[in-house]
Amino acid sequence: MQDPVEGTEVSTSPLLLELIREAIADVHLLRGRALLALIGIAIGTAAVIAMLHIGHTARVESMRRFQSLGIDRLSIVAVGTTTRLPAIPESFVHMLLQPSFGIASAAPIVSAGTTLHVGRQRIGATLIASNDQLFELAKADFARGRAISDLDGFAPFVVLGAGIAREVRAATGQEPGPGDQIRIQDQIMTVVGVLEPTEQNFVLNLDLSRSVVIPLMAARRLVSASAVSISRIAAKFSAGVDGAVASSAIAAAFRQQVPQGGALQIQTARQLIASVDEQVRIYSLLLLAIGAVSLIVGGVGVMNVMLMSVMERRREIGVRIAIGARQQDIVVMFLTESMLLSAIGAVVGTIIGSAVGFAFAKISGWTFSPAWAALPLGVGMSVCVGLFFGLYPAVRAANLNPIDALRAE
């Protein structure tokens, strides 16, 4: 800007730096009250930052888990009335593999609860009768042995999940492996394979770690005749297939083949991902709202501190006005102080909130994924709160009558 006397160019930077230095000195004089205001802003900012980081990390972790299970998987479950559950014909499973349905592989499932007798101990497990496609669909690897297959027919073969194998080892003191005999209910079964630890598959509703798997045709050995029916199918879409269109075609084909009140509930991985994503988004907004309330409470603290500062500095304000300070100069002075309080609190709160988000992720066993919007959003909200709650005290100071202010004790 131009100097009115000499007409030379005067930089505004020294003026701004002087304003900031004066604000720092004035805030320092507030001491305890300034510290309380800083704590309020820091807590509010920390709450916002922590909630954003936690919500984002939870969303990323959910997506990672579903993607690791396979985004092309689907579960087909027969549904009916409360008294009658329709069975899925085995011929329907074979029909699904026709190219028109867009299914690359499918595994029919007969499941029931069962008990393993190991010495004097009993081990509860889930019995699953299926084919060899089940292990590929569930992304299960073998620690020892092989998978069951359709070629096994009615043979009394069994594959042990990692959790069941661990309990058998604890009961017998020996590692179970191919060729071992194990009693399931009243049948002696031969172990042909043991699985590696396998993550629970929420899409297919399978927990192979706590299961024993037998050939589909051998289900009659361990399941009552009335319960031996295919109630669900684990499947995988072919590459490039539209899941919604394929699901509608599968449901329509089932209604034609089982017209007596039969229906299918088809759940795809993409549907679950969309549902979880929506839930996490709602939770994140809720957590952000809670953090914003905390930040507003801190802003009220800043306003109280600045109002007390205005009351105590009335004489100073009167002197400034008397020597030529304009109303906007007084407003800027007090707004700078409130913004300074908010900025310091925002920096401290950002550090604390990020540390809390990181600690929460580690305690939960997640990989910390920072929300990059947290820094600008958290600090921006803090600065806006400081500006909003500092405006009223600043305007009140600027509107003081200079005569009355000079007379103040």
C-alpha positions in Angstrom: 0.0 0.0 0.0 1.1 3.6 -0.5 2.5 5.7 2.5 0.3 8.8 2.7 3.2 11.1 3.5 6.1 9.9 1.4 4.2 7.9 -1.3 6.5 4.9 -0.8 5.4 1.3 -0.9 4.9 -0.2 2.6 4.7 -4.0 3.1 1.8 -5.3 5.1 3.9 -8.3 6.3 5.5 -6.5 9.2 2.1 -5.2 10.3 0.7 -8.8 10.2 3.7 -10.1 12.1 3.3 -7.4 14.7 -0.4 -8.2 15.1 0.4 -11.9 15.6 3.2 -11.1 18.1 0.8 -8.9 20.1 -1.9 -11.6 20.0 0.6 -14.1 21.4 1.6 -11.7 24.2 -2.1 -11.0 25.1 -2.9 -14.7 25.0 0.1 -15.4 27.3 -1.3 -12.9 29.8 -4.5 -14.9 30.0 -2.5 -17.9 31.4 -4.9 -20.3 33.1 -8.0 -19.3 31.3 -6.2 -19.5 27.9 -5.0 -23.0 28.9 -8.5 -24.1 29.6 -9.7 -22.8 26.3 -6.9 -24.5 24.5 -7.7 -27.8 26.2 -11.4 -27.5 25.1 -10.4 -26.8 21.5 -7.8 -29.6 21.6 -10.2 -32.2 22.9 -12.9 -31.2 20.3 -10.4 -31.3 17.5 -8.9 -34.6 18.7 -12.4 -36.1 18.8 -13.1 -35.0 15.2 -9.7 -36.3 13.9 -9.9 -39.6 15.9 -13.4 -40.3 14.7 -12.5 -39.6 11.0 -9.4 -41.9 11.2 -11.3 -44.7 13.0 -14.2 -44.5 10.6 -12.0 -44.5 7.5 -9.8 -47.3 8.9 -12.9 -49.4 9.7 -14.2 -48.9 6.1 -10.8 -49.8 4.5 -10.5 -52.9 6.8 -14.0 -54.1 5.9 -13.4 -53.7 2.2 -10.0 -55.5 2.5 -11.6 -58.4 4.3 -14.4 -58.8 1.7 -12.0 -58.5 -1.2 -9.7 -61.1 0.3 -12.7 -63.5 0.5 -13.5 -62.9 -3.2 -15.8 -60.2 -4.6 -17.0 -62.7 -7.3 -18.5 -65.1 -4.7 -22.2 -65.6 -4.0 -24.3 -67.7 -1.6 -27.5 -69.2 -2.8 -29.9 -70.2 0.0 -33.2 -71.9 -0.2 -36.0 -70.1 1.8 -39.5 -71.1 2.5 -42.2 -71.0 5.2 -41.4 -71.5 8.9 -42.6 -75.1 8.7 -41.1 -76.1 5.4 -37.7 -75.4 3.9 -37.5 -76.3 0.2 -34.6 -78.5 -0.8 -32.4 -77.6 -3.8 -32.3 -80.4 -6.3 -28.8 -81.6 -7.2 -29.8 -81.3 -10.9 -30.3 -77.6 -10.3 -26.7 -77.3 -9.1 -25.5 -78.9 -12.4 -27.9 -76.6 -14.4 -26.2 -73.5 -12.8 -23.0 -74.4 -14.6 -24.6 -73.7 -18.0 -23.0 -70.6 -19.6 -26.3 -68.7 -19.6 -26.2 -68.3 -15.8 -22.7 -67.0 -15.7 -21.5 -69.3 -12.9 -18.0 -70.6 -13.1 -18.1 -73.1 -10.2 -20.6 -74.2 -7.6 -20.5 -76.4 -4.5 -23.8 -77.8 -3.0 -23.8 -77.8 0.7 -25.5 -80.1 3.3 -24.7 -78.9 6.8 -25.5 -80.0 10.3 -24.0 -79.9 13.8 -22.0 -82.9 14.8 -19.7 -84.3 17.6 -16.2 -85.8 17.4 -15.3 -88.4 20.0 -11.5 -88.2 20.8 -10.6 -90.4 23.7 -12.9 -89.2 26.5 -13.4 -85.8 25.0 -16.1 -84.6 22.8 -15.5 -81.8 20.2 -18.3 -79.9 18.7 -18.0 -79.1 15.0 -20.0 -78.2 11.9 -20.5 -81.1 9.5 -20.3 -80.0 5.9 -21.0 -82.4 3.0 -19.9 -80.9 -0.4 -17.6 -81.4 -3.3 -14.0 -80.4 -4.0 -15.1 -77.0 -5.4 -15.9 -75.8 -1.8 -12.2 -75.4 -0.9 -11.4 -73.2 -3.9 -14.5 -71.1 -3.3 -13.6 -70.6 0.3 -9.9 -70.0 -0.6 -8.8 -72.8 1.8 -5.3 -74.3 1.5 -4.3 -77.7 2.7 -1.6 -78.2 5.4 -1.6 -82.0 4.7 -3.4 -84.4 2.5 -6.0 -83.8 -0.2 -9.5 -82.6 -0.7 -12.6 -84.8 -0.8 -14.1 -85.3 -4.3 -17.1 -86.7 -6.1 -15.0 -89.8 -6.9 -15.0 -90.6 -3.2 -18.7 -91.5 -3.5 -20.0 -92.9 -0.2 -16.5 -93.5 1.3 -16.0 -92.5 5.0 -13.4 -89.8 4.2 -13.1 -86.5 6.1 -11.2 -83.3 5.9 -10.5 -81.5 9.2 -10.5 -77.8 9.7 -7.5 -76.2 11.3 -9.4 -75.4 14.6 -10.8 -78.9 14.9 -7.3 -80.4 14.1 -5.8 -78.2 16.9 -8.4 -79.6 19.4 -7.7 -83.2 18.3 -4.0 -82.6 18.8 -4.6 -81.2 22.2 -6.7 -84.2 23.2 -4.4 -86.9 21.7 -1.0 -85.2 21.9 -0.4 -86.1 18.2 -0.8 -84.1 15.0 -3.8 -85.6 13.0 -2.9 -86.4 9.4 -4.0 -88.4 6.4 -4.8 -92.0 7.2 -5.7 -91.4 10.9 -9.0 -92.8 12.1 -11.5 -90.5 13.9 -14.9 -91.2 15.3 -17.7 -88.7 14.3 -20.9 -89.6 16.1 -21.1 -93.4 15.7 -19.1 -93.6 12.5 -15.4 -94.2 12.1 -14.0 -91.9 9.4 -10.6 -91.7 7.8 -8.8 -88.4 7.6 -7.7 -87.6 4.1 -6.7 -83.9 4.6 -6.1 -81.2 7.2 -6.7 -77.5 6.3 -4.5 -74.5 6.9 -6.1 -71.8 9.2 -8.8 -70.3 7.1 -10.5 -67.0 7.6 -14.3 -67.1 8.2 -16.1 -66.4 4.9 -19.0 -64.1 5.6 -20.2 -64.1 2.0 -20.5 -67.9 1.8 -21.4 -68.2 5.5 -18.6 -70.7 6.1 -16.2 -71.2 8.9 -14.1 -74.1 7.7 -11.7 -73.8 10.7 -14.5 -75.2 12.9 -15.8 -77.7 10.4 -15.3 -81.2 9.2 -15.9 -81.8 5.4 -17.1 -85.1 3.9 -18.1 -86.1 0.4 -21.7 -85.0 -0.6 -22.9 -88.6 -1.1 -21.5 -89.7 2.3 -23.8 -87.3 4.1 -26.3 -90.1 4.8 -23.7 -91.7 7.1 -23.8 -88.9 9.6 -27.1 -87.0 8.8 -30.6 -88.4 9.3 -32.4 -89.1 6.0 -34.9 -86.3 6.6 -32.1 -83.8 6.9 -30.0 -84.9 3.9 -30.9 -82.1 1.5 -29.1 -79.4 -0.2 -30.1 -76.2 1.6 -27.5 -73.8 0.0 -24.9 -73.4 -2.7 -21.6 -71.7 -2.7 -20.7 -70.3 -6.1 -18.5 -68.0 -8.1 -19.5 -65.7 -11.0 -17.6 -66.0 -14.3 -15.4 -63.1 -15.2 -17.3 -60.0 -16.5 -20.8 -61.3 -15.4 -23.4 -58.8 -14.2 -24.2 -60.1 -10.7 -27.7 -58.6 -10.5 -28.8 -59.9 -13.9 -27.3 -63.4 -13.2 -29.0 -63.5 -9.7 -32.4 -62.7 -11.3 -31.9 -65.5 -13.9 -31.0 -68.0 -11.2 -34.0 -67.1 -9.0 -36.4 -67.4 -12.0 -34.9 -70.8 -13.0 -35.4 -72.1 -9.5 -39.0 -71.0 -9.3 -39.7 -72.9 -12.5 -37.9 -76.1 -11.3 -39.4 -76.0 -7.7 -42.8 -74.3 -8.2 -44.2 -75.5 -4.8 -43.5 -72.4 -2.8 -39.8 -72.6 -3.3 -37.6 -69.5 -3.5 -33.9 -68.5 -3.3 -32.1 -65.9 -1.3 -29.1 -64.9 -3.3 -26.4 -62.9 -1.6 -23.4 -61.6 -3.5 -20.1 -60.2 -2.2 -20.8 -56.9 -3.9 -24.1 -56.6 -2.1 -22.5 -57.2 1.2 -19.7 -54.7 0.4 -22.3 -52.0 -0.5 -24.3 -52.7 2.7 -21.2 -52.6 4.9 -19.9 -49.4 3.1 -23.3 -47.7 3.7 -23.3 -48.7 7.4 -19.7 -47.5 7.9 -20.5 -44.2 6.2 -23.5 -43.7 8.6 -21.4 -44.5 11.6 -18.6 -42.2 10.4 -21.1 -39.3 10.1 -22.4 -40.1 13.5 -18.9 -40.1 15.0 -18.1 -36.9 13.2 -21.2 -35.3 14.6 -20.2 -36.3 18.2 -16.7 -34.9 17.6 -18.3 -31.6 16.2 -20.3 -31.2 19.4 -17.1 -31.5 21.5 -15.5 -28.9 19.3 -18.5 -26.5 19.7 -18.2 -26.9 23.5 -14.5 -25.9 23.2 -15.6 -22.9 21.1 -17.9 -21.8 23.9 -14.9 -21.9 26.2 -13.0 -19.6 23.8 -15.8 -17.2 23.7 -16.0 -17.0 27.5 -12.2 -16.4 27.7 -12.4 -13.6 25.1 -15.4 -11.9 26.9 -13.5 -11.9 30.1 -10.5 -10.4 28.3 -12.7 -7.7 26.8 -14.0 -6.8 30.3 -10.5 -6.6 31.8 -9.0 -4.6 28.9 -11.7 -1.9 28.6 -9.2 0.8 29.5 -6.7 -0.5 26.9 -9.5 -0.5 24.3 -10.5 3.1 25.1 -6.9 4.2 24.8 -6.5 2.5 21.4 -9.7 4.1 20.1 -8.7 7.5 21.5 -5.4 7.5 19.6 -7.1 6.6 16.3 -7.8 2.9 16.2 -10.9 2.1 14.1 -13.6 -0.4 15.0 -12.4 -2.9 12.5 -8.9 -2.7 14.0 -10.3 -3.7 17.4 -12.3 -6.5 15.8 -9.2 -7.8 14.0 -7.1 -7.6 17.2 -9.5 -9.8 19.2 -10.3 -12.1 16.3 -6.6 -12.7 15.9 -6.4 -13.8 19.6 -9.3 -16.2 19.3 -8.0 -17.6 16.1 -4.6 -18.1 17.7 -6.2 -20.0 20.5 -8.1 -22.2 18.1 -5.1 -22.8 15.9 -2.9 -23.9 18.7 -5.7 -26.1 20.1 -6.2 -27.5 16.6 -2.6 -28.5 16.2 -2.4 -30.2 19.6 -5.8 -31.9 19.0 -4.7 -33.1 15.5 -1.7 -34.8 17.0 -3.7 -36.4 19.8 -6.5 -37.5 17.5 -4.1 -39.1 15.0 -2.4 -40.9 17.9 -5.8 -42.2 19.2 -6.8 -43.4 15.7 -3.5 -45.2 15.3 -3.8 -46.8 18.8 -7.4 -47.9 18.1 -6.4 -49.6 14.8 -3.5 -51.4 16.5 -5.6 -52.6 19.4 -8.3 -53.8 16.9 -5.6 -55.7 14.9 -6.2 -53.5 11.9 -3.8 -51.7 9.5 -4.0 -48.0 10.3 -5.3 -46.1 7.2 -5.2 -42.4 7.8 -8.1 -40.3 6.5 -6.4 -37.6 4.4 -9.4 -35.4 4.8 -9.1 -35.4 8.5 -6.3 -32.8 8.7 -7.9 -30.1 6.6 -11.4 -30.8 7.9 -10.4 -31.0 11.6 -8.2 -27.9 11.5 -10.7 -26.1 9.3 -13.5 -26.8 11.7 -11.4 -25.6 14.6 -10.5 -22.4 12.9 -14.1 -21.7 11.9 -15.2 -22.4 15.5 -12.6 -19.9 16.7 -13.7 -17.3 14.2 -17.4 -17.8 15.0 -17.1 -17.8 18.7 -14.5 -15.0 18.7 -16.6 -12.7 16.6 -19.1 -11.7 19.3 -16.5 -10.7 21.9 -14.5 -8.8 19.1 -17.6 -6.8 18.0 -18.5 -6.1 21.6 -15.1 -4.7 22.2 -15.2 -2.6 19.1 -18.6 -1.1 20.1 -17.4 0.1 23.5 -17.9 3.8 24.2 -14.3 5.2 24.4 -15.2 7.6 27.2 -16.7 4.9 29.4 -13.8 2.6 28.5 -11.2 5.2 29.6 -13.0 5.6 32.9 -12.9 1.9 33.6 -10.8 0.7 36.5 
